[in-house]
Amino acid sequence: MKIIRTNGKSERQAAKLLASLQHRGRAALDTVLPAVRRIVSDVRKQGDRALMRYAAQFDGLTEPATLRFTPEEMAAAWEVISPSLRAALITAESQIRNFALRQLPPSWNDDGPMPGLMTGQLVRPLSSVGCYVPSGRHPLPSTLLMTAIPAQVAGVLRIVVVSPKPATETLAAAHLLGIKEFYCLGGAQAVAALAYGTATIGSVDKIVGPGNLYVTAAKRLVAFDCGIDMLAGPTEIVVTSERGLPADIAADLVAQAEHDPESLAIFITNKHDLAKAVVVETKLRCRDNPVAHESLSRKGVVFITGSYEESCDITNMLAPEHLTVDSRADLDWVLNAGSVFIGRWSAQPMGDYISGPNHTLPTGGMARVRGGLSVNDFIKLITVQEYSASALRTLGPKAALLAEAEGLIGHAEAIRTRLQRRSRG
């Protein structure tokens, strides 16, 4: 990790780096878009024929019958894993489900404050969703739990899971949740199949879940035809601390860095001695972790700021996916972050697996505009309004004036027709 001061001799270097970090990840998608556009177009036009061609090329599958896992295969995976892992999955499932239940907004209606006017909202689930579960360097049964459980809590009736060469643990997690549709499929071709449908896989209303550049680029291309959650890139961690323990800070930085050589790991502090100690500790912990070592060597940064306030400002500017702070008092200044971890005992990997809040989080600075995946990504809020004659007499003339101010005479007439009918008795 390199140390950069935000003032003094390194001030210009720090400003340049921070400016580039604000726009991280955008150019990378452009490099794969031509190839992804071809794949998505082929699957959309040719259906299973193109889907199986790409499945054979990238995943070694040769016929549609090999795509879908049976309930028996998922049940067998559940039996194969160890009892302790089954218990861990059950605990994680309970934690995630309980958190999603707390998030679910209610339907409601309100007869006030205007007498005779009822307004409200209906909460309705999406009809179908596709959950993308990566299976590259590591099996990710946790991602299956994090994407499918909120959909179940929302009431989505059809949940489709796709994952290229899924691990036994992922199939076991699918059995635990009672998943009915699980396809051995990945990449841009899986996203295209979910968005547009083929003879083998029916289309869905929305696609959620993280993936590599090709998956993310495909989600971007289909977003006008199928809902998506977000365009997520490589994982990110920022630790902003004045009094954390170097070993704890370094451990979290290494933990997130081991996901991918492109992972971003940043420590922000105004304490010079703490910064140096974290760098030393991080080097020690990376010796037997080549992916983390590469990531931290290329993209690991320690910013030494001039003040605590500057540390807070830089953190919000970066809008990180994962953020660790010292205490609950720090929440007062946090404006942009995917998920926040407080204090020395809140190891960031706890949020990846078992805390309850979702680990599918915005990256690339998109925490400025949205939070992580939640039950709200799987519902629609349908607003409702009902007028009585008296309420229309009170509000109708004002609404008609607003319509006329916009030049929408038909709008105004639709209101005044009712008002005139009432005045004639």
C-alpha positions as CSV (number, residue, x, y, z in Angstrom):
1,M,0.0,0.0,0.0
2,K,1.2,3.5,-0.8
3,I,1.0,6.4,1.7
4,I,-0.2,9.7,0.3
5,R,-0.5,12.9,2.3
6,T,-3.4,15.2,1.3
7,N,-1.3,18.3,2.1
8,G,2.3,19.3,1.7
9,K,4.5,17.8,-1.0
10,S,1.9,15.1,-1.9
11,E,-1.0,17.4,-2.2
12,R,-1.1,17.6,-6.0
13,Q,-0.7,13.8,-6.2
14,A,-3.5,13.2,-3.7
15,A,-5.8,15.5,-5.6
16,K,-5.2,13.8,-8.9
17,L,-5.7,10.3,-7.3
18,L,-8.9,11.3,-5.6
19,A,-10.3,12.8,-8.8
20,S,-9.6,9.5,-10.6
21,L,-11.2,7.5,-7.8
22,Q,-14.4,9.5,-8.0
23,H,-14.8,8.1,-11.6
24,R,-13.5,4.7,-11.0
25,G,-14.9,1.7,-12.9
26,R,-16.6,3.6,-15.8
27,A,-14.0,3.0,-18.5
28,A,-13.5,-0.7,-17.7
29,L,-17.1,-1.5,-18.9
30,D,-16.4,0.2,-22.3
31,T,-13.6,-2.3,-23.0
32,V,-15.9,-5.3,-23.0
33,L,-19.1,-3.8,-24.4
34,P,-18.5,-4.8,-28.1
35,A,-18.1,-8.5,-27.2
36,V,-21.0,-8.3,-24.7
37,R,-23.3,-6.6,-27.2
38,R,-22.7,-9.4,-29.7
39,I,-23.5,-12.1,-27.2
40,V,-26.7,-10.3,-25.9
41,S,-27.9,-9.7,-29.5
42,D,-27.3,-13.3,-30.5
43,V,-29.2,-14.8,-27.6
44,R,-32.0,-12.3,-28.1
45,K,-32.4,-13.2,-31.7
46,Q,-31.5,-16.9,-31.8
47,G,-32.6,-18.1,-28.3
48,D,-31.4,-21.5,-27.2
49,R,-29.2,-22.0,-30.3
50,A,-27.0,-19.0,-29.4
51,L,-27.3,-19.7,-25.6
52,M,-26.0,-23.2,-25.9
53,R,-23.2,-22.1,-28.3
54,Y,-21.9,-19.7,-25.7
55,A,-22.6,-22.1,-22.8
56,A,-20.4,-24.7,-24.6
57,Q,-17.7,-22.1,-25.3
58,F,-17.5,-20.7,-21.8
59,D,-18.9,-23.3,-19.5
60,G,-18.4,-26.6,-21.3
61,L,-22.2,-27.4,-21.6
62,T,-23.4,-29.1,-24.7
63,E,-27.2,-29.4,-24.6
64,P,-30.1,-27.6,-23.0
65,A,-31.0,-30.6,-20.8
66,T,-27.8,-30.1,-18.9
67,L,-28.6,-26.5,-17.9
68,R,-31.2,-27.0,-15.2
69,F,-30.6,-28.6,-11.8
70,T,-33.2,-30.8,-10.5
71,P,-34.6,-30.6,-6.9
72,E,-33.0,-34.0,-6.3
73,E,-29.6,-32.6,-7.2
74,M,-30.0,-29.6,-4.9
75,A,-31.2,-31.9,-2.1
76,A,-28.3,-34.2,-2.6
77,A,-25.9,-31.2,-2.2
78,W,-27.5,-30.4,1.1
79,E,-26.9,-33.9,2.4
80,V,-23.2,-33.8,1.2
81,I,-22.1,-30.7,3.1
82,S,-21.1,-30.9,6.7
83,P,-23.6,-30.6,9.6
84,S,-21.7,-27.5,10.8
85,L,-22.0,-25.8,7.4
86,R,-25.7,-26.6,7.3
87,A,-26.1,-25.0,10.7
88,A,-24.2,-21.9,9.5
89,L,-26.4,-21.6,6.4
90,I,-29.5,-21.9,8.5
91,T,-28.3,-19.2,10.9
92,A,-27.4,-16.9,8.0
93,E,-30.8,-17.5,6.3
94,S,-32.6,-16.6,9.5
95,Q,-30.5,-13.4,10.0
96,I,-31.0,-12.2,6.4
97,R,-34.7,-13.0,6.4
98,N,-35.4,-11.2,9.7
99,F,-33.6,-8.1,8.4
100,A,-35.5,-8.2,5.2
101,L,-38.8,-8.5,7.1
102,R,-37.9,-5.4,9.0
103,Q,-37.3,-3.5,5.8
104,L,-40.6,-4.5,4.1
105,P,-42.8,-1.4,3.9
106,P,-46.5,-1.7,4.6
107,S,-49.5,-1.0,2.4
108,W,-51.5,1.9,4.0
109,N,-54.2,4.4,3.4
110,D,-55.0,7.7,5.1
111,D,-58.2,9.6,5.3
112,G,-56.7,12.8,6.5
113,P,-55.8,15.6,6.7
114,M,-58.2,16.6,3.8
115,P,-61.8,15.4,4.7
116,G,-63.1,13.2,1.9
117,L,-59.7,12.4,0.3
118,M,-58.1,9.0,0.9
119,T,-54.6,8.5,-0.3
120,G,-52.4,5.5,0.2
121,Q,-50.1,2.9,-1.3
122,L,-50.2,-0.7,-2.2
123,V,-47.1,-2.8,-1.8
124,R,-47.0,-5.5,-4.5
125,P,-44.2,-7.9,-5.4
126,L,-42.5,-8.3,-8.8
127,S,-43.8,-11.4,-10.6
128,S,-40.3,-12.8,-11.4
129,V,-36.7,-12.1,-10.7
130,G,-33.4,-13.6,-11.8
131,C,-30.6,-14.0,-9.2
132,Y,-27.1,-14.0,-10.6
133,V,-24.7,-15.9,-8.3
134,P,-21.0,-15.7,-9.4
135,S,-18.7,-18.8,-9.0
136,G,-15.3,-17.7,-10.2
137,R,-12.4,-17.8,-7.8
138,H,-14.7,-18.7,-4.8
139,P,-18.1,-20.4,-4.4
140,L,-20.6,-17.8,-3.2
141,P,-23.6,-19.5,-1.5
142,S,-23.9,-16.3,0.5
143,T,-24.8,-14.4,-2.6
144,L,-27.6,-16.8,-3.3
145,L,-29.0,-16.2,0.2
146,M,-28.5,-12.4,-0.1
147,T,-30.4,-12.1,-3.5
148,A,-33.1,-14.8,-3.2
149,I,-34.2,-14.2,0.4
150,P,-35.3,-10.6,0.0
151,A,-37.2,-11.6,-3.1
152,Q,-39.0,-14.3,-1.1
153,V,-39.8,-11.9,1.7
154,A,-41.2,-9.5,-0.9
155,G,-43.5,-12.2,-2.2
156,V,-41.9,-12.8,-5.6
157,L,-43.5,-16.1,-6.9
158,R,-40.9,-17.0,-9.5
159,I,-37.2,-16.8,-8.5
160,V,-34.7,-18.0,-11.1
161,V,-31.1,-18.6,-10.0
162,V,-28.2,-18.7,-12.6
163,S,-24.6,-19.6,-11.7
164,P,-21.8,-20.9,-13.9
165,K,-20.4,-24.2,-12.5
166,P,-21.9,-23.6,-9.1
167,A,-20.3,-25.2,-6.1
168,T,-22.0,-27.9,-4.0
169,E,-22.4,-25.3,-1.2
170,T,-24.3,-23.0,-3.5
171,L,-26.7,-25.8,-4.6
172,A,-27.2,-26.7,-0.9
173,A,-28.1,-23.1,-0.2
174,A,-30.7,-23.3,-3.0
175,H,-32.2,-26.4,-1.5
176,L,-32.4,-24.7,1.9
177,L,-34.4,-21.8,0.3
178,G,-36.6,-24.1,-1.8
179,I,-35.4,-22.7,-5.1
180,K,-37.3,-24.3,-8.0
181,E,-35.4,-23.0,-11.0
182,F,-31.6,-23.1,-10.9
183,Y,-29.6,-23.1,-14.2
184,C,-25.9,-23.9,-14.7
185,L,-25.3,-20.8,-16.7
186,G,-23.3,-17.6,-16.4
187,G,-21.8,-14.6,-18.2
188,A,-23.4,-12.2,-20.6
189,Q,-25.4,-15.1,-22.1
190,A,-27.1,-15.8,-18.8
191,V,-28.1,-12.1,-18.4
192,A,-29.5,-12.1,-22.0
193,A,-31.5,-15.3,-21.4
194,L,-33.0,-13.9,-18.2
195,A,-33.9,-10.6,-19.9
196,Y,-35.3,-11.9,-23.2
197,G,-36.1,-15.5,-22.5
198,T,-35.5,-18.6,-24.6
199,A,-37.3,-21.9,-25.1
200,T,-35.4,-23.2,-22.0
201,I,-35.4,-20.2,-19.7
202,G,-38.4,-17.9,-19.4
203,S,-37.7,-14.1,-19.1
204,V,-37.9,-12.3,-15.8
205,D,-38.9,-8.8,-14.7
206,K,-35.7,-8.0,-13.0
207,I,-32.1,-9.2,-12.7
208,V,-30.1,-8.8,-9.5
209,G,-26.7,-9.9,-8.2
210,P,-23.1,-9.1,-8.8
211,G,-20.9,-10.4,-11.5
212,N,-17.7,-9.8,-13.5
213,L,-17.3,-7.1,-16.1
214,Y,-19.1,-9.1,-18.8
215,V,-22.1,-9.7,-16.5
216,T,-22.2,-6.0,-15.5
217,A,-21.9,-4.8,-19.1
218,A,-24.7,-7.2,-20.1
219,K,-27.0,-5.8,-17.3
220,R,-26.3,-2.3,-18.6
221,L,-27.3,-3.3,-22.2
222,V,-30.6,-5.0,-21.2
223,A,-31.6,-2.3,-18.6
224,F,-34.1,-0.7,-21.0
225,D,-35.9,-4.0,-21.5
226,C,-35.5,-5.7,-18.1
227,G,-35.1,-4.2,-14.6
228,I,-31.7,-4.4,-12.9
229,D,-30.5,-3.7,-9.4
230,M,-27.2,-1.9,-10.0
231,L,-24.0,-2.0,-12.1
232,A,-21.6,-3.4,-9.5
233,G,-17.9,-3.5,-10.0
234,P,-15.0,-5.0,-8.0
235,T,-15.4,-4.9,-4.3
236,E,-14.3,-1.8,-2.2
237,I,-13.3,-1.1,1.3
238,V,-12.6,2.2,3.1
239,V,-11.6,2.3,6.7
240,T,-11.7,5.8,8.3
241,S,-10.2,5.8,11.7
242,E,-8.3,7.8,14.3
243,R,-8.0,5.2,17.0
244,G,-8.5,1.7,15.4
245,L,-6.1,-1.2,16.0
246,P,-3.6,-1.7,13.1
247,A,-4.1,-5.5,13.2
248,D,-7.9,-5.1,12.9
249,I,-7.7,-2.5,10.1
250,A,-5.2,-4.5,8.1
251,A,-7.2,-7.7,8.5
252,D,-10.3,-6.0,7.0
253,L,-8.3,-4.5,4.2
254,V,-6.8,-7.8,3.3
255,A,-10.1,-9.6,3.6
256,Q,-11.8,-7.4,0.9
257,A,-8.7,-7.2,-1.3
258,E,-8.6,-11.0,-1.6
259,H,-11.8,-11.0,-3.7
260,D,-10.2,-9.7,-6.8
261,P,-6.9,-8.1,-8.0
262,E,-9.1,-5.1,-9.0
263,S,-10.4,-4.6,-5.5
264,L,-10.0,-1.2,-4.0
265,A,-8.7,-0.9,-0.4
266,I,-8.3,2.5,1.3
267,F,-7.4,3.6,4.8
268,I,-8.0,7.2,5.7
269,T,-6.6,8.8,8.9
270,N,-5.0,11.9,10.2
271,K,-2.7,9.9,12.5
272,H,0.7,9.4,10.9
273,D,1.9,6.6,13.3
274,L,-1.4,4.7,12.8
275,A,-1.0,4.9,9.0
276,K,2.5,3.5,9.1
277,A,1.5,0.7,11.5
278,V,-1.4,-0.3,9.2
279,V,0.9,-0.5,6.2
280,V,3.4,-2.7,8.1
281,E,0.6,-5.0,9.4
282,T,-1.0,-5.2,5.9
283,K,2.3,-6.4,4.3
284,L,2.6,-9.1,7.0
285,R,-0.9,-10.4,6.4
286,C,-0.5,-10.5,2.6
287,R,2.5,-12.8,2.4
288,D,0.4,-15.9,2.0
289,N,-2.5,-14.3,0.1
290,P,-1.4,-13.6,-3.5
291,V,-4.6,-12.1,-4.7
292,A,-4.8,-9.6,-1.8
293,H,-1.1,-8.9,-2.2
294,E,-1.6,-8.0,-5.9
295,S,-4.7,-5.9,-5.2
296,L,-3.1,-4.0,-2.3
297,S,0.1,-3.5,-4.2
298,R,-1.8,-2.0,-7.2
299,K,-4.7,-0.3,-5.6
300,G,-4.1,-0.1,-1.9
301,V,-3.9,3.5,-0.6
302,V,-3.4,5.1,2.8
303,F,-4.4,8.8,2.8
304,I,-3.0,10.8,5.7
305,T,-5.2,13.9,6.0
306,G,-4.7,17.2,7.7
307,S,-7.7,16.8,10.0
308,Y,-10.5,14.6,11.1
309,E,-13.0,16.7,9.1
310,E,-11.0,16.2,6.0
311,S,-11.0,12.5,6.5
312,C,-14.8,12.6,6.7
313,D,-15.1,14.7,3.6
314,I,-12.8,12.4,1.6
315,T,-14.8,9.3,2.8
316,N,-18.1,10.8,1.6
317,M,-16.5,11.8,-1.7
318,L,-15.4,8.3,-2.3
319,A,-18.8,6.9,-1.5
320,P,-17.4,3.4,-0.7
321,E,-19.1,0.1,-0.9
322,H,-17.9,-1.0,2.6
323,L,-17.0,1.6,5.3
324,T,-15.6,1.0,8.8
325,V,-15.6,3.9,11.3
326,D,-14.6,4.1,15.0
327,S,-17.9,4.7,16.8
328,R,-21.7,5.3,16.4
329,A,-21.0,9.0,16.7
330,D,-19.3,8.8,13.3
331,L,-22.7,7.9,11.7
332,D,-23.6,11.6,12.0
333,W,-21.2,12.5,9.2
334,V,-21.6,9.5,7.0
335,L,-23.6,10.5,3.9
336,N,-22.4,8.1,1.2
337,A,-21.7,4.4,1.9
338,G,-23.1,1.0,0.9
339,S,-22.8,-0.5,4.4
340,V,-21.2,0.8,7.6
341,F,-19.3,-1.2,10.2
342,I,-18.7,0.4,13.6
343,G,-15.8,-0.3,15.9
344,R,-13.1,-2.9,16.4
345,W,-15.4,-5.9,16.8
346,S,-17.4,-5.3,13.6
347,A,-15.2,-7.3,11.1
348,Q,-16.4,-6.5,7.6
349,P,-16.7,-10.1,6.6
350,M,-19.5,-10.5,9.1
351,G,-21.6,-8.4,6.8
352,D,-20.7,-10.6,3.9
353,Y,-22.3,-13.6,5.5
354,I,-24.4,-13.4,8.6
355,S,-25.2,-10.0,10.1
356,G,-28.5,-9.6,8.1
357,P,-28.0,-6.5,6.0
358,N,-27.4,-7.3,2.3
359,H,-23.9,-7.7,1.0
360,T,-24.9,-6.8,-2.6
361,L,-23.8,-3.2,-2.5
362,P,-23.2,-0.3,-4.8
363,T,-19.6,0.2,-6.0
364,G,-17.8,2.7,-8.2
365,G,-19.1,5.7,-6.1
366,M,-22.8,4.7,-6.8
367,A,-23.4,4.8,-3.0
368,R,-23.9,8.5,-3.6
369,V,-27.4,7.6,-5.1
370,R,-28.5,4.3,-3.7
371,G,-27.9,1.8,-0.9
372,G,-27.5,-2.0,-1.0
373,L,-29.9,-4.6,-2.4
374,S,-33.0,-4.8,-0.2
375,V,-36.5,-6.1,-0.1
376,N,-37.5,-2.8,-1.7
377,D,-35.8,-3.9,-4.9
378,F,-38.4,-6.6,-5.3
379,I,-41.6,-4.6,-4.8
380,K,-43.6,-2.0,-6.5
381,L,-45.3,0.9,-4.6
382,I,-48.7,1.6,-6.2
383,T,-50.2,4.8,-5.1
384,V,-54.0,5.2,-4.5
385,Q,-56.4,8.1,-4.2
386,E,-60.1,8.4,-3.8
387,Y,-62.1,11.7,-3.7
388,S,-65.5,12.4,-2.2
389,A,-67.6,15.2,-3.8
390,S,-66.7,17.6,-1.0
391,A,-63.0,17.0,-1.4
392,L,-63.2,17.5,-5.1
393,R,-65.0,20.8,-4.5
394,T,-62.2,21.9,-2.2
395,L,-59.2,20.9,-4.2
396,G,-60.6,20.7,-7.7
397,P,-60.6,24.4,-8.6
398,K,-56.9,24.7,-7.6
399,A,-55.9,21.6,-9.6
400,A,-57.8,23.0,-12.6
401,L,-55.9,26.3,-12.3
402,L,-52.6,24.4,-12.3
403,A,-53.6,22.5,-15.4
404,E,-54.5,25.7,-17.3
405,A,-51.2,27.2,-16.2
406,E,-49.5,24.3,-18.0
407,G,-51.7,24.7,-21.1
408,L,-53.4,21.3,-20.5
409,I,-57.0,22.3,-21.1
410,G,-58.3,18.7,-21.2
411,H,-56.9,18.2,-17.7
412,A,-58.8,21.1,-16.4
413,E,-62.0,20.1,-18.2
414,A,-61.8,16.6,-16.6
415,I,-62.0,18.2,-13.2
416,R,-64.5,20.9,-14.0
417,T,-67.0,18.5,-15.6
418,R,-67.3,16.8,-12.3
419,L,-67.6,20.1,-10.4
420,Q,-70.3,21.3,-12.7
421,R,-72.3,18.1,-12.4
422,R,-72.2,18.5,-8.6
423,S,-73.3,22.1,-8.7
424,R,-76.3,21.2,-10.9
425,G,-77.4,18.9,-8.1
